[in-house]
Amino acid sequence: MLEQAKGLSSRWAPYLQLLPSISSRNYVASPLIFASDKDIDDLQDERMISTAKSERQRVKKAYGRFKRLFRSFLDDETMDLSRYVWARFLVDSRAFSIHGQRVLVPFGDVFNGKPDDETRQHDNGQRFLLFHDLQPQGMTIRADRDTSSGEQLFEDYGDNSNYVYFLHHGFLMSDKGFDCAAFRLPRFLEAYSQNEKNKEHTETLASKLRVLSRYGTFAVKPLTTGEVYLKVPVQVVMNVRSAVKSQWVSETMQQLQKQRVSVPREETLLFLHLLEEKFGPNHLQSRWKPYLNMLPALDDLDSALGSPLFYDEDGEQLKALQGTDLLALVTNYRHRVGQSYAALSNHLKHSGHDEALLWLTERRFHWANAILDSRSIWWNGQRHLVPLLDMVNCQELNAEHKPHQTNVDSSGRHAVTKSSWDFQAGQEIVENYAQPNYIYLLYHGFVLDSNSHDCAHFHLEIPTVARQRDFSVLLRNLEIHSWTPDVCVSPTDNQALMRFSKIALLVSDPKKALQLVRDAAISNASAPPQAITSALKLVEERLNRLQATDAEILARTDFRTLSILKFRQQQFQHLATLRNRLQTK
């Protein structure tokens, strides 16, 4: 839009003059350009109607952000909604998508599409990449078929159905094997429960269907607690040791350290390792390719990755977190990952290795963080990605369910996992990671319905006056090791209740808290009235914040927001119970 506004002074003016003008929009068949939603309804295709309306709504939201960001660069006429929609359509219909990047290539987009006559299998666009090579110095396009002199040169646009072409391009392609008819069937449980006889079995079926959306592990024979059910050779595990075997990973890490770029060494090694094996120039030859193919796909975020790293910047998920102490942690997490990518990309640009940024994009970096934070298995103080083991889903069967443990055997050659419960043949094997739900939501993107480790979560800040040496004993006794501690309070744990009360007093009145320690008025089993009062005040503040949430947000139904709403409800229940307990003290 900016270059078009420059007119003939733009360096791309000859190319821009070749693009379809906005005056031709009435002749475009894409529903994204239709004049009204009524025209979209006339399509009489439920899937197309739903997708087109959602996309049009998303474009309007993006347009609002666009105006705020670029009002100082573009005049009102250039920033008109219709021009913005048309510009997006040009990008959607003409840009090349290669290795996660979208680029407009002058002259490269003048070739009309036509499937190759040669029958082939769907290969996720790999054939397209054989004939389109994007490099820092430019793009090379090779003919994908023989063409005689004087004949029109066509291109095969890839493994797409006419659903994609009609929605984003506004035309239909002759079918050579990738077009299809789409049918919407009722959700399995919905159809199953319509039969009155099946209703009593629906709950059991629902628990089994959880794993059908991705992967799960089932016992083929009875397992007893403590029995080994999985041994994975250490040599196929992805960890720091395998990471440093990569020349690119090792050299990049050494250069980062030499330039004193502030990134954690072991985490960064594993991030770079995962990214190179999944997206790097030789990813098709990666020894871990079968395992990496089983991980949630980058474009499968709605169904598989609930990580806060993929919350929309101005979206409903962050709004739904308002009123919870978790919002601060999510904000910090997103900021920290963003800073890490900025530091890494800045280094690659200034060290002559910017070609890596063609495949090491910010979105992929977020994906790698989400994968490692949700799937890492720890032993010997280090993270590991363990093929097969991360197919075991997380669940707590009851309060006696033992926490998960994986250790290396005496030979050092196998990572061994023992059953944490008695499982019957045919039963899903699950592991209890023994974390509160705020940790699960922060790093995994889900919450458990039943979790004996759950708690009322408080993210607090120690006042400046309490950060002096005089308070060191008190801080140590209260097990505070950060100026912004996260306090997890189980309403049924009296000692946790008393500790929280003392921390609340420290936050509200540091000098009073210090005086009570000196007077030996604090014990593990009780807390002074002033501390109880301070704790009640913190609890009431959070209850009021949770009750003040916009009702519109509470009606959302997307996967991530539903997890947040469940977490909010759990926090409210914990806080209400906590208030009742404190009021009896």
C-alpha positions, 0 to 999 in steps of 0.5 A: 500500500505504501509503495502504491501510494508513492506512484511512479516514484516507487522502485516497484512502480513497473511491477505494481502497474501490472497488478490488477487494480482495485477497480477490478475487484467487482470481477473477482469471485473470491468470497473474501471480496464479496460486497456483503455477507448475504452474497456469501450465504448464497454459496450454500456451502457451510464450510466455505461460508463459515471460513469466509465470514471468519476471515472477513472478520479477522481482516476487519480486526487487522485493519483496525490495528493497521490504521493505528500503526500506520496513520503517520505514513499513509493518508486516509484515502490510501488507508481506506478499508476497501484498499486494505482488503484489496491489498490483502487479496493481492498478497493472498493470491499472488505471494509465494509461500516458501519455508514459512515466508511470504514474498511478492516476486515481480514477474514471478507471479505472471504465470497462470496456474494449470496442474501438470498432466503427470499424476503424482501423490500429495507431498505437502508442497515439496514438488513446488519447492523443486522449481522455486528456489528463494535465496537472499540474492533473489528467486530462481523459478524453473519450468515444471514441464516441457513447453514449446516455443510460442506456447503459454507457460503454465505452473503447477501451484501445488497440492491444493483443492479448489476450496483454496483456489476459490477462497483465496484466488477467486478462480477454479482449477481443473482437477488433477487429483487434489480436488475433493468434496467436503462433508461435515459430519456431526461430532462423534460424541454428538452423533453417538449421544443422540441415541438414548441407549448410548447416553450412559456410555458417553462419558466413558467414550469421551475419555477415550476420544481425548487421544484420538485428536492426536496421540495416546498410549494404551496398555496391551497387557496389565501394568503394575505400579513400578513396572517398566513400560518404556525404554528409549535408547539415549542415542535417539534422544534429542538433547544438548549432547546431540545438539553440539554435534551439529556444526551450525548449532555449535558455531552459532552458539559459540558466536553468541557467547563470544558476542556476549548475547544474553541467552541461556546456553543449554536452552538455546542449544536445544532450541537451535537443534530442534529448529534445524532438524525440523526446518533447516536446509537438510530437514528432509534427511533428519534422523529425527524426521519420523519423530518430528513429524509426530509433533504438533504441526505449526499450522495445527495451532487451534487443535494441538498447541494451546501455548500462550506464545500463540495467543493473539496480541490483541485477542480474546485469550489475553483479555480472558486472563485479566483478573488472574495473576497468571496474566503477568507470567504469560506477558513475561513469557511472551516478552522473554521469548520475543527478546530471545528471537530478536537477539538471535535474529540480530546476531544472524543478520550482522554475522553474515548468516542471515540466510538462516532467517529464511527458515528460522522465522519468529513463528517457528522460534515460538513453536520450538519454545512451545514444544520444548516447554511442554514436552521436555523430560528432565533428568540429570538437570537437563532437558531431553526430547524423548521420542515415544515418551511424549505421546503419553498424556498427562492426567492425575487419576487420584491424589495417590497417583505417583508423579512421573519419573524417567531415569537413565539405567545403570548402563547409561544407554536407556531412558527408563520409565516405570508405570506410575499406576496400575493399568488394565489391558486396553486402558490408556497409560497416563502420567502425573506431572504433579504441577498446579494448573497455572503451570500447565496452562502457562507452558502446556496450554491446558488445565486438568479437571482433577488435580490435587496439586492445584492451588490458588495462585498469587504472583506477588512483588516484594516491596523495595524496603524488604529487599535489605539484609535485615529481612534475609532471615525472614525471606529465608524462613518464608522460602522466598527466593525471588523479588516477584515470587509465585505463591501456590496456596492449597486451601486445605493445607494449613501450613501453606495457609499460614505461610501465605498469610505471613508473606501477605503481611510482608508485602503489605507491611514489611516492618510489621512482618519483621517486628513479629519475627524478632518477637518470635511471634511467628510459627509454622502452625499459626500466623498473627491476626495482622497476617490473616487480615493481609491475606484476606485482603489479597484474596478479596482483591482477586475475587473482585477482579475475577468477578469483574470480567467482561461477560462477552469473553466468558461466552467464547468457545475456542480451544485456548479461551475455554482452557483459560475460562476453566482455569478462572473458574478453578481459581475462583473456587480456590479463592472462595475456599481460601477466604472461608478458611481465613475467616475462621482463623 
